[in-house]
């Protein structure tokens, strides 16, 4: 197989690496930039929906305010004013905003008293919602077919009656009595002008933007002709906006189009309560995200150009690297054989750095060989120490078994007591193993032994004292002592009843550890007639093994045990940082 010269190999390698790195970087940057641009476009779509919803609320508020102002007109409030005077007031209101289909005043009993055009006067509308609600306060009703107004347009198709919005407000005399209800039917043809205005505001120069206004039940009131009067359901945007949320999402519509949809519920404006309408602003996703695709292409093209430049630079740089690298390869071979290493000087900074690294590696290998020799010696020492500790532990277990058997009444009693004491010893061994048999904390030993007796009530066990590190020779016997005290308390003492309590206090001064075990709240205590194995184990562990003292006082309120142990200087607590 033919082998490439070093220059060609390095040039191809550097060129390929530069190409791959540049392409990956370009893709990452392109993805991040595209995601941010997509988020911005989606945010703008949501902002458009929010702006359109606010504009729609303000437009409806203006009509709401027209009716409230009309209800305060002095002529309409005056019971003595004539019908013609009131008609002129209503006509002026209609002329101010021509999109009203009808403006009228309904008498308190429910008949139309006066209208702006004189039509429908005398008609009984007492059962109409706008009258019954308008008597109580300002009212606005959603879009509906106006059957009465249809009778005034003889040439209109009966299947296509006019559609209106109802606005009403009570009219009261200066004394506060109900003088009637002023009502205005806003012709839904007004929506075409509103739709054009909202579309102009929403598009803002963006192509393919469509604005829809949905009723409370999801019916399309304003929007593309193919969707008008249809109920939209099953779309994430519709579900979110009907739940009162606003935002933007990319979704697939029933017609198969993938669109970016901004949605926002209307919330009313000032004292206008709103009709529960929702605004959707949608645009084809391909159209909306066209800037993202353009950004992708631009970044990738620049990435390819930079990658090509990297490949060319790699070709020319390879020539200056080939010669010093060949010399370094010879030096590396000497390093592998273990022969004396001679690192050549090089004018190339990187090649010189590699040479220095080879020298450092040579020295490191020498040091590691020495460290390995020392580690083997330490390992042999540790094995001897482990053998010694295992022998001591087996001797302790043998003595523990022999002494437990002496005080046991039966094999089950021996088994339970022996297993519990082995477990206590093993728990302390686990703590020592976790600390690599250096020291373990006194508080941790106490917590480990007493935790099972807390019964979910921390106040039963109280521990208080400084941090004390115990060497293995002290930790194991002391752990056994604490286990015996806890077991005795659980069988006969304070921990045998729910209200019992154990307080453990300790101090460290002048190399002496003083520990106090005080029980309270348990059964009445009396000194035992004979010394049990537990007491003998405590005295043996503390007085014989640890050269300490034990004082047991059987007080009426509970057992008091005081231990005093001498500690080595290395077992004193480490100073805490201020």
Number of C-alpha atoms within 10 A of each C-alpha: 3 4 6 9 10 16 19 15 15 20 22 17 16 20 21 17 16 21 21 15 15 21 21 14 15 22 16 13 16 21 16 12 16 19 13 13 16 17 14 12 18 22 16 16 27 24 20 27 30 24 17 28 24 19 18 24 21 17 13 19 19 13 18 22 15 16 23 20 12 21 24 17 15 16 19 26 23 15 15 8 12 12 17 13 13 22 22 16 20 26 19 13 19 19 11 11 12 14 15 21 21 23 25 27 29 28 21 18 14 20 18 24 23 25 26 23 15 17 14 18 16 15 13 15 16 16 9 11 15 23 28 16 17 22 23 13 14 24 23 25 16 15 17 13 14 17 13 12 18 17 13 11 12 9 8 12 10 12 6 10 17 20 20 24 19 22 25 32 28 27 30 21 16 13 7 9 11 17 22 27 30 31 28 28 23 22 19 21 14 15 17 12 11 16 19 13 14 23 18 15 15 23 18 10 9 11 11 12 20 19 26 23 27 26 20 14 13 20 18 24 20 21 22 12 9 8 14 16 15 13 13 17 14 9 12 17 23 22 14 17 22 21 10 15 14 21 22 27 18 17 18 15 15 11 6 8 13 16 20 25 28 27 33 30 29 26 18 19 17 10 10 19 17 21 18 17 25 30 29 30 28 28 23 20 18 14 15 20 18 13 15 21 12 11 16 18 13 13 20 19 14 14 23 16 14 17 22 17 14 20 20 16 15 22 19 13 15 19 15 13 16 18 14 20 19 12 16 22 12 14 20 21 12 16 18 10 9 12 11 10 17 15 19 14 15 17 9 12 10 13 20 18 13 17 24 15 13 19 18 12 14 20 11 12 14 12 12 12 11 11 12 11 12 11 12 11 11 12 12 11 11 12 11 11 12 12 11 11 12 11 12 12 13 11 12 14 16 12 12 15 18 12 16 20 18 10 14 16 10 9 10 10 14 17 15 12 20 20 13 16 22 15 15 23 22 15 18 23 18 14 21 20 14 12 12 10 14 14 21 25 18 19 17 15 22 18 14 15 21 20 12 10 20 17 12 9 9 11 13 20 20 15 13 11 14 12 18 21 21 23 18 18 12 21 22 21 22 25 23 27 24 18 24 22 19 21 21 17 22 16 11 14 25 27 27 18 15 14 12 20 24 27 16 19 16 20 15 19 10 9 13 15 17 18 18 16 20 20 23 22 19 23 16 15 17 13 12 8 6 7 9 10 16 20 17 12 19 21 19 17 22 22 16 12 13 18 12 19 16 17 11 13 14 15 15 15 17 24 25 19 17 18 21 21 20 17 21 11 9 11 17 18 14 10 7 6 4 3
